[in-house]
Amino acid sequence: MTFTILIFSYRKAGTTPEEFRVQCEGTLLPLLKEITGTHFPLCHTRRYIQRTEGPKADSNTERNPTTPATVFVGSQADFDYDAIAELTFADQAAFGRFIGLMQQPDNAAKIAEAEGKFTDSGKTSIVAVGETAVTRNE
């Protein structure tokens, strides 16, 4: 049975949403693939919050006063994170091997250096996904 986690990431102050996305895709992901090799997740999906430039009247968030999310239900403060990453592994042991490689001191230092340029890592949160149900229009 596969094992999946969700990572909620926040961009560093002074980093635009586009700079954040470019750094994630062009710097962080290649580094993670290099470090973890065959232990990289089966699937690593990134979803970036859609933001528009310019203040919004109901923007009640200090993190994104000039880059509000496109919110249909809820408030701007509910969507202060900038990306959700979904990582799927063959099983929980595979996830353990992946994390073990990332936590090796030299690797952890490289990752921290890369993330430190564009990510507010103190705000990052990670959670395991439980049962998943999918309904398709077929």
N, C-alpha and C positions, 0 to 999 in steps of 0.2 A: 504494500500500500504506500502510495506516495506521501511525502511530508512537505507541507507548504507553509511559508512564512510571508508576512506582509511587513514592509518597512516604510514608515512615514518619514520623509526627509524634508528639511527646511533649508532654504538658501541663507547664506550669510548676509548680514546687513551690507548694503552697497552693491550687491550682486543682482543683476537684472534676471528676470525669468529666463531669457534667452541665453545669457551667459551660464546660468545654472545648468540648463539642458545641454549646452555644448560641452561643458566640463564633465558632466555625468557620462555622456555618450563618447566623447573623444579622449578623456583622460582616465576617469575612474573605472569604467567597464573594461577597457583593454588591460589595465593594471590588475584588476581582479581575475581576469581570465589568465593572465600571465602567472600570477601567484598561485592560483588554485588548479590550473591545468585540467586534467581529467576529472577533478573533483568539483569543477564549476557546475552549477545547477543544471538540471535537465532543461529548464526553461527559466529565463530571467526577463520578466515583462515589466516595463516602466510606463507609468501613466502620469503625465504632467498636467497639473491643474491649468485650465484655460484662464489666462489673465489678459486684461486689456490695460493699456497705458492711460493714465489720467485719473484724477480723483473721482470717486463715486459718492453721491449724496448720502447713502446709507452705509458707507464704509466705516465701520466702528472697530477697526483693528489698527494697532500701531505698526504691525509687521508689514502690512500691505496697503497703506493709505493711497498710494498712487498706482497700484497694480491690482485692482480688485478682481476676484474670481467671478466667473459667470455662474451665479447662484440662482437656482430655481426655487428651492425650499431651504430654509435655514438662514443663517446670517454669515457675513464675511468672516467673523471670528471663528466659525466652524471650519473654515477652509484656509487657515493660515499656513498649513503645510504646502509644499510645492510639488511633491511627487509621491506616488505610491508605487513601490516595487513589489512584485509578487515573484517569489523564488520557489520553484518546485524541485524537490530532490526525490531520488528513488525511494528513500526511506529516511527515518530519523538518524540512522547511523551515518548515512551519506552526508546529511546536514552537519553532523558532528565532525566529520573529517574536513569538510569545507571550513567550518568555524575554526577548527584546530589549526589549519594552515594560515588563516587570516590572523590568528592571535599569536603566532610565532613572533618574537620581538622584532626582528628585522622587517618582516612583512607588515606588522602592525604599524611600525614607524613610517613605512612607505605609504600605507593607506591613510594614516593620519595626516601626513604632509599633503597628499593630494586633496583629501577632503577639506583640510583646513583653508584651502584657497577659495572655496565657494560654498561650503556647507556649514550650517550651525549644528555641529554634531551633538551638542548638549541637548538639543531639542529632539533628536532622532528617537523614534520608538519602534520596537519590533514585537510582533505578536505571532504566535502559531495559529494557523487556520484549522478549524475543526472540520466537521462534515461539510461537504460541498454538494449542493443540488443545482442542476442545470435544467432549464426548460428551453427547448428549441421550437421554433415555428417551422414545422416540416409539413 
